[in-house]
């Protein structure tokens, strides 16, 4: 592991998982195991916590390529859902991430006959997003970038679809502030929604974000996802 990214075991595991997701997105290899390549299984407590940080993006290669996820990755994500449920006072973004992990598991990897599905979790409230200032709106949407995927409707996605101009403003602001992770997340939403203002130059903007912030695999993950969803990087 690159020691510059290993300030803690958890940070190192998050870095490794995100890196493997990026590699799987680039290769399109649905047989590859993201968790196995990172040396993580469902008994690895640090790895399970890292999977909770990555969230449903653990299965993103399968989601975007329309293929069955690796059973090992499903097992790790399922364990993360069960081990780290949100507390009653958890931030809204945490509740939404948990909801999306469960909905992704149900959609992509239904349990076998006799198996137990993840505990149902009601869709959280998203009314707060509608009135949020555009700066805060972009920040929250970038945190919730894993929800920016095709065929996964949610109240967050509907809120984003109604405020693409604000997302575009937030994307530009994040680039100017050199907040590459926020810029990549906002760019992913704009690509997923397919409604970025023509004057934004999203494709070239994403190229710049990747060039400047691509050392962070989470930035590379969002940029690659954006390219696959808008067709620019699809094989």
Secondary structure as UniProt FT lines:
FT   HELIX           3..5
FT   HELIX           9..27
FT   TURN            30..31
FT   HELIX           34..37
FT   TURN            38..39
FT   TURN            42..43
FT   HELIX           45..54
FT   HELIX           55..59
FT   HELIX           60..65
FT   HELIX           71..83
FT   TURN            88..89
FT   HELIX           92..108
FT   TURN            113..114
FT   HELIX           127..131
FT   HELIX           134..143
FT   HELIX           145..147
FT   TURN            150..151
FT   HELIX           155..161
FT   TURN            162..163
FT   HELIX           164..176
FT   TURN            177..178
FT   HELIX           180..193
FT   HELIX           198..200
FT   HELIX           202..213
FT   TURN            214..215
FT   HELIX           217..230
//
